[in-house]
Amino acid sequence: MGYQSNGAIIDQAQAATFTTLAWDAAEFTGFSIHAVYGAITGTLILQANNDPAFWPNDWVTSAAASFAAIAGAGRQFLEVTGAHARHYRLVYTHSSGTGSLRVVFYSKNG
């Protein structure tokens, strides 16, 4: 069984709306996402897509797992077991605040 620390996929001193690059989860048995943030308000959404021919217009919110709304300083940890979609990405939509946002991704291969 293999593990891969993919590092920070979002690392912003001033939080702003941001979309990560997509990652290919074809060989993942699961992955986790750790988000730490300052005094910000917004949403962090995991999106999935099975066919790159649809990029960039047909990403859908993953029903496998979701983050709670971000409102003030805090942290969240999201585990996706049995990553069944081919591609994933994160979208952070900033509403207010000037705190930082750091999101780290880690995958597990079967």
CORKALIN-V647264 format. One line per field, one symbol per residue. ss: DSSP state (~ for helix, > for strand, _ for the rest). phi: phi as a letter, one per 40 degrees, with the letter a starting at -180 (. if undefined). burial: b if it has 9 or more other ideal C-beta (glycine too) atoms within 8 Angstrom, else e. A space follows every 10 residues. Layout:
ss=???
phi=???
burial=???
//
This chain:
ss=_>>>>>>>>> >>_____>>_ __>>___>>> >>>>>>>__> >>>>>>>>>_ _~~~_____> >________> >__>>>>>>> >_____>>>> >>>>>>>___ >>>>>>>>>_
phi=.bbaccgcbb abcbcadabc ccbcbdbcci abbbbbaccb bibbbcbbab bcccccbbcb ccccaaccdc agciaabbbb cgccccbbab bbbcbagbcc abbbbabbbc
burial=eeeeebeebb ebeebeebeb ebbebeebbb bbbbbebbeb bbbbbbbbbe eeeebeeebe ebebebbeeb eeeeebebeb eebebbbbbb bbebeebebb bbbbbbbbbe
//
